[in-house]
Amino acid sequence: MDDLIDPHTPWVPCRMGSTSVLDELSCQDAGHAVEAVIREVIATEGPVHLVRLAKLVAAAFDLNKVP
C-alpha cells in the first residue's frame, strides 16, 4: 500500500535572478524566466498551493518577504 503513495519532494529555491527580473515582468525575457521557475516548482511539488508557489518563485528571484 505504501508503494502507491509518492513522498512529498519539496522544491528548494535556488537563485534564478534578482528582483529586477520581477520588476520587468512586462518584458518577454523576464516573463519566460519566471514561467520557467513556476513550471519547475509545479513539476517537483505539484500540486502546490498558490501562496506557496508565489513564495518559492519570489525567493528564486531574491525576494524573501512576501505577505
C-alpha positions as CSV (number, residue, x, y, z in Angstrom):
1,M,0.0,0.0,0.0
2,D,2.8,2.4,0.8
3,D,4.1,1.9,-2.7
4,L,1.1,3.8,-4.1
5,I,1.9,7.0,-2.1
6,D,4.5,9.3,-3.6
7,P,6.5,11.0,-0.9
8,H,6.5,14.8,-1.0
9,T,9.5,16.3,-2.7
10,P,9.9,19.9,-1.8
11,W,11.4,22.3,-4.4
12,V,14.4,24.0,-2.9
13,P,14.7,27.6,-4.1
14,C,17.9,28.5,-5.8
15,R,18.7,32.0,-7.1
16,M,17.5,32.3,-10.7
17,G,17.9,36.1,-10.9
18,S,17.5,39.3,-9.0
19,T,14.3,41.1,-8.0
20,S,14.9,43.2,-11.1
21,V,13.5,40.3,-13.1
22,L,10.3,40.5,-11.2
23,D,10.2,44.3,-11.8
24,E,10.5,43.7,-15.5
25,L,7.7,41.1,-15.9
26,S,6.3,43.0,-18.8
27,C,9.5,42.1,-20.7
28,Q,9.2,38.8,-22.5
29,D,12.6,37.5,-21.3
30,A,11.6,38.2,-17.6
31,G,8.3,36.5,-18.1
32,H,9.9,33.5,-19.6
33,A,12.4,33.3,-16.7
34,V,9.6,33.4,-14.1
35,E,7.4,31.0,-16.1
36,A,10.3,28.5,-16.1
37,V,10.6,28.6,-12.4
38,I,6.9,28.2,-12.0
39,R,6.9,25.1,-14.2
40,E,9.9,23.7,-12.3
41,V,8.2,24.1,-8.9
42,I,5.0,22.5,-10.2
43,A,6.9,19.6,-11.8
44,T,8.7,19.0,-8.5
45,E,5.9,19.6,-6.0
46,G,2.7,19.6,-7.9
47,P,0.0,20.1,-6.8
48,V,1.2,23.1,-4.9
49,H,-0.8,25.8,-3.1
50,L,-0.8,29.1,-4.9
51,V,0.6,31.0,-1.9
52,R,3.5,28.6,-1.5
53,L,4.2,28.8,-5.3
54,A,4.3,32.6,-5.1
55,K,6.7,32.5,-2.2
56,L,9.0,29.9,-3.8
57,V,9.1,31.8,-7.1
58,A,9.7,35.1,-5.3
59,A,12.6,33.5,-3.3
60,A,14.2,32.3,-6.5
61,F,14.4,35.9,-7.6
62,D,15.8,37.1,-4.2
63,L,12.5,38.4,-2.9
64,N,12.2,36.8,0.5
65,K,9.4,38.9,2.1
66,V,6.1,38.0,0.5
67,P,3.0,38.7,2.6
